Structure formats: structure tokens, C-alpha cells
Amino acid sequence: MPADSSLSTPGRGCGPLLQRQTETRPLRQRLFELLRASGASSRSDLARELAVSPASVTAITSELIANGLVAEVEGVPRDASRGRPPVALTVRPDAFVIAGIKLSDDAHSAVILNFAGEMIAEATTTSAAYRMTIAETLNETEEVLEAALAVAGLRRGDLAGVGLGLPGVIDHAAGIALWSPLLTERGVALGAMLAERLGLPVAIDNDANLLTLAELWFGAGREMSDFVVVTIENGVGMGMVLQNQLFRGGHGLGMELGHTKVQRDGALCRCGRRGCLEAYVADYALVREAQTALDWNRDTAESARHLLDRLFAEAKAGNQAARSIFRRAGRTLAVGLSNVIQLFDPHLVILSGSQMRFDYLYAQDVLSEVASLTLDTGRPTPRVEINAWGDMVWARGAAALALARLTEQLLGENRG
Amino acid sequence: MPADSSLSTPGRGCGPLLQRQTETRPLRQRLFELLRASGASSRSDLARELAVSPASVTAITSELIANGLVAEVEGVPRDASRGRPPVALTVRPDAFVIAGIKLSDDAHSAVILNFAGEMIAEATTTSAAYRMTIAETLNETEEVLEAALAVAGLRRGDLAGVGLGLPGVIDHAAGIALWSPLLTERGVALGAMLAERLGLPVAIDNDANLLTLAELWFGAGREMSDFVVVTIENGVGMGMVLQNQLFRGGHGLGMELGHTKVQRDGALCRCGRRGCLEAYVADYALVREAQTALDWNRDTAESARHLLDRLFAEAKAGNQAARSIFRRAGRTLAVGLSNVIQLFDPHLVILSGSQMRFDYLYAQDVLSEVASLTLDTGRPTPRVEINAWGDMVWARGAAALALARLTEQLLGENRG
């Protein structure tokens, strides 16, 4: 049976159903998340914003205060000359502490956040191997977490939960890494293994989804109901938010934009196939071309990051081969972005990942190319934003995952 | 603020949110649609299937019976030897009559359905022009509708609503054809114009969405929560159902699979760009190659359909050039399907449209090509089904659109 999307627009097949979808979360959770997003709000502001009665807000906030999740603070007076300032509410930052960890092929990062989503500490460690065994993965994950805890002056037992992100096809619901370029094995029950190792609740996900969550919780997507995130680093990832919710594909395993084909019999991808988008724009694709363009010594153990930075400097200095590498990557990225826009028609496209330090990839001619490849049918052109959060954004997304799970447990059990 | 998807699984970012989404339609509408899908059900079966109390079902069905939408019929006895058969409920087929119309570049079709979604009559007319003015469009739409009404022995006033589908970028919510290959003008308020001409409520949509609705209401998608429909005719269309709801993209204007790029600087598309999927697989793409492969006389006004049928016969008879045309179309379609699977990871892909009479497009080697282009990451391979409903499926989808709008009006106003 077809299901309808909304209480207010019950039409199945009539109207842009997903667009009109109304809020279905419990009121207490909506109130709580509104409060966290706003920093501090008065009860009357919350009631107005949620379009519910002040009495409902008072009942819910009393319970949240009693549970230690929310506190009263002195609000900012609207008019300094008139009496005492109104009482505002805020999420209690000290109620819980959570951690987020992102694994990648050369370095791992971890952050510690408080319950208000504010950063307490961060740490980065280098990885011993490009592909890790399960034992190595658990060891290195623990190591970067301990490093962040040390910075924060906290112990592991202080944490209420951990979120972990890594590239690949991750079954978030089951906590299984079906395939990851970082792991030597397939079908690893990484969530359960890490939970056992750390003695803490653990949620895992694909790293592009984490970055999308970070945008949804803390970033440019905070005010948007539908947006797409495209990440370019060692691979090309994609995350999508529909109606304020992360979309993970029909089977919940994520969207493989990096392996959509942009050229038949094209460049060889590390997946073994040809013509994948990431075979033109990911780090490894640029590295193999850089070796031709630059005076590269194969006996030197130069890191991919360093080689690409050198390539970028050469391009800026006028090296035509170096420029040609970035230009092809940009033009091919334009094909991928145009395809995404044709299919999903998002309001916003966020480009992210470490390659965003190479401005060739989002230069005006690349964005013009996207527009020229996209059917002109009167639909609005989506905004394209470049994420410049730096490397810690991934780990913050992982922390958002842990925070989401914790909030769901706290507010979902005894529903208001 | 991020919105949660469900009352039962309030986790934002935790779990495959759209997958776990629960039912949010009013109970009376869910009950009604379950009844229509099942044909006839007892009150106790309805209560069990909807997981609600028998008392709720009795209250709602009493109201639906009083309103003339539902009737009691004699049910099938479970055990012939034991007493009188149970009373079953059914949607009253005669409660309303609606029409669905599909416009295309060479022929138009219309169907009349009863309130139970059963076909009463159908008709087809030929089109005078490939591209029509608004006046021609309204005239030809009226003509095919009148033809179907004549077959049914009904008058226009007997209809409760009309659904209309045509190719192009259609703003369904606003009733505006932003761009259609059939129309000489852009931004046409076709919904309102046709409603005024016919004196009836009219809903319009992109034809691929109609076909997706037909699958959702009457076809292979009836039992599926997530599926994709790809249509190949004069163009390439796509429709997608997520969580039993039609997805129309971020702006509600549909998904332009046909204009995603499969080859940089590739074949010229009728949109004016190069390398679009439809420039390799749509009718016009095959027609222009057929003119080279066949002994084609440019002075003969041979229809595209006839030319392609001749091409297909030649291919079957061993003409290498003809086979090469279908083979390239099939291989390129495989790229498009593989990209769709990488991005959306659907449970089912339905191939539809008049080109499905050419079995080269879904031959085993095409499906093998799809598999070989798709990343092997342990995710389940989607089922691929070929729709063999014939030409009337489009108009039935248009009728489903009208039926959906009518049901929404009847059951959405005074909510149970």
C-alpha cells in the first residue's frame, strides 16, 4: 500500500509529497533539538517557533529540567530599562560528553563534544598502514580516541558514546563495514567489536554520511531541508538530506557517486572498473598523473598529500601539464555534479573534503561547465558552497552521529 | 532543524531513516487504500492488517459506508460447511468515475476508470503535430477524452476528475508545464487551462511519474517500498518511489535521468548538449543511426516507429549495422542503469516504454553489463523487471493521479 507522507497533505501522488512532509518527531525531541540549535530560548519563543501551546512547552521543559538535560539561564533582556530579564532555557552542556572519530588512510582524527555539541578537544594521529587488519583498526581507533581524551583531561568512562566514520560501504543499522578501502577484510562487525573494546556504545557510518550530518547539525545545511554533499579526498563520496533526514539509499548502504560512470572505457578506477568519476578526480587519480607531470623520483617515499600540494604549486606557477591535470579533474567533476543536479534537483550542493584546497576544482569555469551541462528547464539553479571547515569536520560529523543516537535514547523511550 | 522520520524510531541520523519511516497518513485513508488494493476485506482482516482495534475499524467503515464510498458485500466463507459467510467490505466501484490522459508526439491515449481503479474504457487518437501550440494541445486532449467517454457511454459531466501526463519538466504542484518537447511554448499553466476547458478538476504531471504511479497503484511496485522506473521512448524518463511515496526531486520537478551525461563530448542530444543518456538510447537517437544503416529513402515520410520496427527486423535477420545500433543503445543503457543503482540502491528497477519491444535493450548481456559496471560491495543486486503493460499504462497512471487527488479530497478534509 502506498503510504502518504503527511497529515496535512494526505494526497498520494498529488503534490511534491516529500517536499510537503510535515514534522513527525515527538514534540519533546523537536523542542530539545530546537533548543540545542538556538543556544538559548525562552519558553514563549519555543512555543511560537514550534506552533504549540505555552502549556505544552512548560510541561515538557519541566520534565527535561528534572532529568538534568536542560537548565534555566538568565536571558538577554529585550529592554534593559524594564525590570528583570526573562528566563531562558538552554541544553546543559555538561549533561553528557561524547566522541567522534574519523579513520582515513594516512591519518585519523577524533573530537570530544559536550552535550550542546560544542568542541572540548581534538586530536590527530598518523596511520601505520594504508590497509589495516581488524586488530590494527581497533588499536588505531583506540589510540586516537585516547589522544583526544588526554587533551580533554577526561577518561574513557566519562563518555556516553562514540561515533566512528570510515570510507566505504557501511551498513550503519547493523554496524557492519561491508567493504572499506581501509580494511583488509570485508563484512567486518566493526560497530560491535569497537563497542566491546571500548566498553562504550558505538555507532558507525560511511564518512560522507558523517560529513552530511555535520552540515545538517552544525553547518550550511542547518537551515535547508534538502541538500547534497559531495566529498573529494582519496575517493569521491556523496551524502544527501531529504526533508531534513539523511537518505542512505534503498538498502541503507549509501550512495556511490564516485563509482558512477562518466566515460565509457575511461580511466581505470581503484575499484577495477573504468570510467568512474573518482578515477578522474580523487587523490589517487591526480597522483598517478602528477608522477608524469612532475619531476618525480619513484625512489622517494613522498606522501600523496605532499605530491598533490607540489602539483598545485606547479600549476599556480604556470606548469601546463600540472594545470591540465587539475583542469581535467574540474571538468569531470562538473559532469558528476551536473548529473547529481539533474537527478536530485537539490537546493544546495556542498563540496567538501581535503581536495577543496585546490581551487581549480571549484573555479568559475567549473561552475559554468556544470550550468552548461545541465538542462535548462526553468528550474532554479542550486547554490554551490565550498566547505572550508578543515579536517576536523569529519570527526565532528562522527560525534553528531553519537549525539543523535544518545538523544534518541534519552528522548525516545518515554515519549512526551 | 532536522526533522525525524518516524514516531517509532526517532533517531535523527541513526539508522536508515527513510527505511524505517512509519505510516503517517490518517487511518481512514490507509484503511480505504488497503481496501481498494485488496478488493474486498472483512473488518477483522482490516483491523489485523492495520494493527488497530476492531472498534476503530468499525467506526471508520460506518462513516465510509454512510458516505457512499464503501459497501458491504457477501464475503467468501472460510469453511463452506459452517454457517453464513462473513460480511466483507469493498470500495464502491460506481461511487465515482475518473479519466487519465497521456499525450505523446504521435498518438494520445485516454482511459476511464471506476472508483475501484478498474478500467471502463480506453481510446487512442493520433496527433496532428509533433510540437503543439496551447490551442492544439487543449483541442487534442479534449478529443481523446471525448473518444474514451464515447466508448464508455458516458458524458463529461459524469467524471469526477482528470489526470494528464506529458513528457518534459512539469511542476505538478502548480499545474505548470515548464518545458515539454510536445509544446511550442514554455511555462504553460496547462492544468488551469485544461480545467477551464473541460469544466473538471485536472491534475498534470510528467509522464515518467505517471508510469511510476501506475506501478505503485496497480503494478509491480505495489508490494515494494522503494523502486525506480526507467522509461525509454522518444526520450528517457525516470520515476522513483521512496517509502511508498513518489519522489520528485528537491524542487518537485522530477528527475532528468535522460540528460545525465554518460560520455564527455559524446552524441548530440535534442537538448542541444552532448553525451546525454537519451542521445544514445531514445527513439530519435536510434532513428538517426537507422537512416545510415538501412536503405532509407529520405523522401518517404516513414514514421519513427515504423523505421525502428524495420531496424529491429533487420537486426534479427542478421544485419550487422542494425545490430550494432541496438547493441550500443543497450550498452549505454547499462551505464545509465548502473549509475542509478550506484546512487539510489533500489530494490527493484522497472524498465518501461515502447522501446521495450526491442529485446536487445534488456538482453542478458545488457543486464550482465549493468552488473559488471556496478561496484561489488556486498549489497544485494536489484531485481530488473520489464514492463509489458502496453501503451495504456501511461494513461492508467494519469488516471491514478486523478484518483489520488480525488481520494485525498474525500478523505483528507474531515479526518478520521
HADDOCK unambig.tbl for C-alpha pairs under 7 A between the chains (distance, minus, plus):
assign (segid A and resid 1 and name CA) (segid B and resid 33 and name CA) 6.88 0.50 0.50
assign (segid A and resid 1 and name CA) (segid B and resid 34 and name CA) 6.24 0.50 0.50
assign (segid A and resid 1 and name CA) (segid B and resid 222 and name CA) 6.43 0.50 0.50
assign (segid A and resid 1 and name CA) (segid B and resid 223 and name CA) 6.95 0.50 0.50
assign (segid A and resid 2 and name CA) (segid B and resid 216 and name CA) 6.89 0.50 0.50
assign (segid A and resid 2 and name CA) (segid B and resid 244 and name CA) 4.60 0.50 0.50
assign (segid A and resid 2 and name CA) (segid B and resid 245 and name CA) 6.51 0.50 0.50
assign (segid A and resid 3 and name CA) (segid B and resid 23 and name CA) 6.22 0.50 0.50
assign (segid A and resid 3 and name CA) (segid B and resid 25 and name CA) 6.67 0.50 0.50
assign (segid A and resid 3 and name CA) (segid B and resid 244 and name CA) 5.19 0.50 0.50
assign (segid A and resid 3 and name CA) (segid B and resid 245 and name CA) 6.31 0.50 0.50
assign (segid A and resid 4 and name CA) (segid B and resid 24 and name CA) 6.41 0.50 0.50
assign (segid A and resid 4 and name CA) (segid B and resid 25 and name CA) 5.05 0.50 0.50
assign (segid A and resid 4 and name CA) (segid B and resid 245 and name CA) 6.61 0.50 0.50
assign (segid A and resid 5 and name CA) (segid B and resid 24 and name CA) 6.11 0.50 0.50
assign (segid A and resid 5 and name CA) (segid B and resid 25 and name CA) 6.56 0.50 0.50
assign (segid A and resid 6 and name CA) (segid B and resid 24 and name CA) 5.92 0.50 0.50
assign (segid A and resid 6 and name CA) (segid B and resid 25 and name CA) 6.05 0.50 0.50
assign (segid A and resid 7 and name CA) (segid B and resid 24 and name CA) 6.45 0.50 0.50
assign (segid A and resid 7 and name CA) (segid B and resid 25 and name CA) 5.76 0.50 0.50
assign (segid A and resid 7 and name CA) (segid B and resid 26 and name CA) 6.52 0.50 0.50
assign (segid A and resid 10 and name CA) (segid B and resid 25 and name CA) 6.24 0.50 0.50
assign (segid A and resid 10 and name CA) (segid B and resid 408 and name CA) 5.68 0.50 0.50
assign (segid A and resid 10 and name CA) (segid B and resid 412 and name CA) 5.96 0.50 0.50
assign (segid A and resid 11 and name CA) (segid B and resid 404 and name CA) 6.13 0.50 0.50
assign (segid A and resid 11 and name CA) (segid B and resid 405 and name CA) 5.94 0.50 0.50
assign (segid A and resid 11 and name CA) (segid B and resid 408 and name CA) 4.80 0.50 0.50
assign (segid A and resid 12 and name CA) (segid B and resid 404 and name CA) 5.56 0.50 0.50
assign (segid A and resid 13 and name CA) (segid B and resid 213 and name CA) 6.89 0.50 0.50
assign (segid A and resid 13 and name CA) (segid B and resid 246 and name CA) 6.15 0.50 0.50
assign (segid A and resid 13 and name CA) (segid B and resid 401 and name CA) 6.05 0.50 0.50
assign (segid A and resid 13 and name CA) (segid B and resid 404 and name CA) 6.17 0.50 0.50
assign (segid A and resid 14 and name CA) (segid B and resid 401 and name CA) 6.64 0.50 0.50
assign (segid A and resid 14 and name CA) (segid B and resid 404 and name CA) 6.50 0.50 0.50
assign (segid A and resid 14 and name CA) (segid B and resid 405 and name CA) 5.79 0.50 0.50
assign (segid A and resid 15 and name CA) (segid B and resid 172 and name CA) 6.15 0.50 0.50
assign (segid A and resid 15 and name CA) (segid B and resid 173 and name CA) 4.72 0.50 0.50
assign (segid A and resid 16 and name CA) (segid B and resid 173 and name CA) 6.40 0.50 0.50
assign (segid A and resid 16 and name CA) (segid B and resid 248 and name CA) 6.06 0.50 0.50
assign (segid A and resid 16 and name CA) (segid B and resid 252 and name CA) 5.11 0.50 0.50
assign (segid A and resid 17 and name CA) (segid B and resid 245 and name CA) 6.86 0.50 0.50
assign (segid A and resid 17 and name CA) (segid B and resid 246 and name CA) 6.79 0.50 0.50
assign (segid A and resid 18 and name CA) (segid B and resid 247 and name CA) 6.38 0.50 0.50
assign (segid A and resid 23 and name CA) (segid B and resid 3 and name CA) 6.05 0.50 0.50
assign (segid A and resid 24 and name CA) (segid B and resid 4 and name CA) 6.24 0.50 0.50
assign (segid A and resid 24 and name CA) (segid B and resid 5 and name CA) 6.16 0.50 0.50
assign (segid A and resid 24 and name CA) (segid B and resid 6 and name CA) 5.82 0.50 0.50
assign (segid A and resid 24 and name CA) (segid B and resid 7 and name CA) 6.26 0.50 0.50
assign (segid A and resid 25 and name CA) (segid B and resid 3 and name CA) 6.60 0.50 0.50
assign (segid A and resid 25 and name CA) (segid B and resid 4 and name CA) 4.95 0.50 0.50
assign (segid A and resid 25 and name CA) (segid B and resid 5 and name CA) 6.64 0.50 0.50
assign (segid A and resid 25 and name CA) (segid B and resid 6 and name CA) 6.09 0.50 0.50
assign (segid A and resid 25 and name CA) (segid B and resid 7 and name CA) 5.74 0.50 0.50
assign (segid A and resid 25 and name CA) (segid B and resid 10 and name CA) 6.15 0.50 0.50
assign (segid A and resid 26 and name CA) (segid B and resid 7 and name CA) 6.51 0.50 0.50
assign (segid A and resid 34 and name CA) (segid B and resid 1 and name CA) 6.31 0.50 0.50
assign (segid A and resid 169 and name CA) (segid B and resid 377 and name CA) 6.68 0.50 0.50
assign (segid A and resid 172 and name CA) (segid B and resid 15 and name CA) 6.18 0.50 0.50
assign (segid A and resid 173 and name CA) (segid B and resid 15 and name CA) 4.76 0.50 0.50
assign (segid A and resid 173 and name CA) (segid B and resid 16 and name CA) 6.42 0.50 0.50
assign (segid A and resid 178 and name CA) (segid B and resid 377 and name CA) 6.51 0.50 0.50
assign (segid A and resid 178 and name CA) (segid B and resid 378 and name CA) 6.31 0.50 0.50
assign (segid A and resid 179 and name CA) (segid B and resid 377 and name CA) 5.83 0.50 0.50
assign (segid A and resid 213 and name CA) (segid B and resid 13 and name CA) 6.87 0.50 0.50
assign (segid A and resid 216 and name CA) (segid B and resid 2 and name CA) 6.93 0.50 0.50
assign (segid A and resid 222 and name CA) (segid B and resid 1 and name CA) 6.36 0.50 0.50
assign (segid A and resid 223 and name CA) (segid B and resid 1 and name CA) 6.77 0.50 0.50
assign (segid A and resid 226 and name CA) (segid B and resid 250 and name CA) 6.12 0.50 0.50
assign (segid A and resid 244 and name CA) (segid B and resid 2 and name CA) 4.58 0.50 0.50
assign (segid A and resid 244 and name CA) (segid B and resid 3 and name CA) 5.14 0.50 0.50
assign (segid A and resid 245 and name CA) (segid B and resid 2 and name CA) 6.59 0.50 0.50
assign (segid A and resid 245 and name CA) (segid B and resid 3 and name CA) 6.37 0.50 0.50
assign (segid A and resid 245 and name CA) (segid B and resid 4 and name CA) 6.63 0.50 0.50
assign (segid A and resid 245 and name CA) (segid B and resid 12 and name CA) 6.89 0.50 0.50
assign (segid A and resid 245 and name CA) (segid B and resid 17 and name CA) 6.84 0.50 0.50
assign (segid A and resid 246 and name CA) (segid B and resid 13 and name CA) 6.07 0.50 0.50
assign (segid A and resid 246 and name CA) (segid B and resid 17 and name CA) 6.76 0.50 0.50
assign (segid A and resid 247 and name CA) (segid B and resid 17 and name CA) 7.00 0.50 0.50
assign (segid A and resid 247 and name CA) (segid B and resid 18 and name CA) 6.40 0.50 0.50
assign (segid A and resid 248 and name CA) (segid B and resid 16 and name CA) 6.06 0.50 0.50
assign (segid A and resid 249 and name CA) (segid B and resid 344 and name CA) 4.79 0.50 0.50
assign (segid A and resid 249 and name CA) (segid B and resid 345 and name CA) 5.22 0.50 0.50
assign (segid A and resid 249 and name CA) (segid B and resid 346 and name CA) 6.92 0.50 0.50
assign (segid A and resid 250 and name CA) (segid B and resid 226 and name CA) 6.09 0.50 0.50
assign (segid A and resid 250 and name CA) (segid B and resid 344 and name CA) 6.15 0.50 0.50
assign (segid A and resid 250 and name CA) (segid B and resid 345 and name CA) 5.03 0.50 0.50
assign (segid A and resid 250 and name CA) (segid B and resid 346 and name CA) 4.70 0.50 0.50
assign (segid A and resid 250 and name CA) (segid B and resid 347 and name CA) 6.35 0.50 0.50
assign (segid A and resid 251 and name CA) (segid B and resid 345 and name CA) 6.18 0.50 0.50
assign (segid A and resid 251 and name CA) (segid B and resid 346 and name CA) 6.97 0.50 0.50
assign (segid A and resid 252 and name CA) (segid B and resid 16 and name CA) 5.14 0.50 0.50
assign (segid A and resid 255 and name CA) (segid B and resid 342 and name CA) 6.11 0.50 0.50
assign (segid A and resid 255 and name CA) (segid B and resid 343 and name CA) 4.45 0.50 0.50
assign (segid A and resid 255 and name CA) (segid B and resid 344 and name CA) 6.26 0.50 0.50
assign (segid A and resid 256 and name CA) (segid B and resid 342 and name CA) 4.96 0.50 0.50
assign (segid A and resid 256 and name CA) (segid B and resid 343 and name CA) 5.34 0.50 0.50
assign (segid A and resid 257 and name CA) (segid B and resid 342 and name CA) 6.72 0.50 0.50
assign (segid A and resid 257 and name CA) (segid B and resid 343 and name CA) 5.95 0.50 0.50
assign (segid A and resid 259 and name CA) (segid B and resid 342 and name CA) 6.96 0.50 0.50
assign (segid A and resid 259 and name CA) (segid B and resid 375 and name CA) 6.90 0.50 0.50
assign (segid A and resid 260 and name CA) (segid B and resid 339 and name CA) 4.74 0.50 0.50
assign (segid A and resid 260 and name CA) (segid B and resid 342 and name CA) 6.40 0.50 0.50
assign (segid A and resid 261 and name CA) (segid B and resid 262 and name CA) 6.58 0.50 0.50
assign (segid A and resid 261 and name CA) (segid B and resid 335 and name CA) 6.66 0.50 0.50
assign (segid A and resid 261 and name CA) (segid B and resid 339 and name CA) 6.54 0.50 0.50
assign (segid A and resid 262 and name CA) (segid B and resid 261 and name CA) 6.58 0.50 0.50
assign (segid A and resid 262 and name CA) (segid B and resid 262 and name CA) 5.09 0.50 0.50
assign (segid A and resid 262 and name CA) (segid B and resid 263 and name CA) 5.88 0.50 0.50
assign (segid A and resid 263 and name CA) (segid B and resid 262 and name CA) 5.87 0.50 0.50
assign (segid A and resid 263 and name CA) (segid B and resid 263 and name CA) 4.81 0.50 0.50
assign (segid A and resid 263 and name CA) (segid B and resid 264 and name CA) 6.53 0.50 0.50
assign (segid A and resid 264 and name CA) (segid B and resid 263 and name CA) 6.53 0.50 0.50
assign (segid A and resid 273 and name CA) (segid B and resid 373 and name CA) 6.72 0.50 0.50
assign (segid A and resid 335 and name CA) (segid B and resid 261 and name CA) 6.67 0.50 0.50
assign (segid A and resid 339 and name CA) (segid B and resid 260 and name CA) 4.75 0.50 0.50
assign (segid A and resid 339 and name CA) (segid B and resid 261 and name CA) 6.56 0.50 0.50
assign (segid A and resid 342 and name CA) (segid B and resid 255 and name CA) 6.12 0.50 0.50
assign (segid A and resid 342 and name CA) (segid B and resid 256 and name CA) 4.97 0.50 0.50
assign (segid A and resid 342 and name CA) (segid B and resid 257 and name CA) 6.74 0.50 0.50
assign (segid A and resid 342 and name CA) (segid B and resid 259 and name CA) 6.99 0.50 0.50
assign (segid A and resid 342 and name CA) (segid B and resid 260 and name CA) 6.42 0.50 0.50
assign (segid A and resid 343 and name CA) (segid B and resid 255 and name CA) 4.44 0.50 0.50
assign (segid A and resid 343 and name CA) (segid B and resid 256 and name CA) 5.33 0.50 0.50
assign (segid A and resid 343 and name CA) (segid B and resid 257 and name CA) 5.96 0.50 0.50
assign (segid A and resid 344 and name CA) (segid B and resid 249 and name CA) 4.80 0.50 0.50
assign (segid A and resid 344 and name CA) (segid B and resid 250 and name CA) 6.15 0.50 0.50
assign (segid A and resid 344 and name CA) (segid B and resid 255 and name CA) 6.27 0.50 0.50
assign (segid A and resid 345 and name CA) (segid B and resid 249 and name CA) 5.19 0.50 0.50
assign (segid A and resid 345 and name CA) (segid B and resid 250 and name CA) 4.99 0.50 0.50
assign (segid A and resid 345 and name CA) (segid B and resid 251 and name CA) 6.17 0.50 0.50
assign (segid A and resid 346 and name CA) (segid B and resid 249 and name CA) 6.91 0.50 0.50
assign (segid A and resid 346 and name CA) (segid B and resid 250 and name CA) 4.69 0.50 0.50
assign (segid A and resid 346 and name CA) (segid B and resid 251 and name CA) 6.99 0.50 0.50
assign (segid A and resid 347 and name CA) (segid B and resid 250 and name CA) 6.33 0.50 0.50
assign (segid A and resid 373 and name CA) (segid B and resid 273 and name CA) 6.73 0.50 0.50
assign (segid A and resid 375 and name CA) (segid B and resid 259 and name CA) 6.90 0.50 0.50
assign (segid A and resid 377 and name CA) (segid B and resid 169 and name CA) 6.63 0.50 0.50
assign (segid A and resid 377 and name CA) (segid B and resid 178 and name CA) 6.49 0.50 0.50
assign (segid A and resid 377 and name CA) (segid B and resid 179 and name CA) 5.84 0.50 0.50
assign (segid A and resid 378 and name CA) (segid B and resid 178 and name CA) 6.32 0.50 0.50
assign (segid A and resid 401 and name CA) (segid B and resid 13 and name CA) 6.15 0.50 0.50
assign (segid A and resid 401 and name CA) (segid B and resid 14 and name CA) 6.65 0.50 0.50
assign (segid A and resid 404 and name CA) (segid B and resid 11 and name CA) 6.28 0.50 0.50
assign (segid A and resid 404 and name CA) (segid B and resid 12 and name CA) 5.71 0.50 0.50
assign (segid A and resid 404 and name CA) (segid B and resid 13 and name CA) 6.24 0.50 0.50
assign (segid A and resid 404 and name CA) (segid B and resid 14 and name CA) 6.49 0.50 0.50
assign (segid A and resid 405 and name CA) (segid B and resid 11 and name CA) 6.16 0.50 0.50
assign (segid A and resid 405 and name CA) (segid B and resid 14 and name CA) 5.83 0.50 0.50
assign (segid A and resid 408 and name CA) (segid B and resid 10 and name CA) 5.87 0.50 0.50
assign (segid A and resid 408 and name CA) (segid B and resid 11 and name CA) 4.93 0.50 0.50
assign (segid A and resid 412 and name CA) (segid B and resid 10 and name CA) 6.09 0.50 0.50
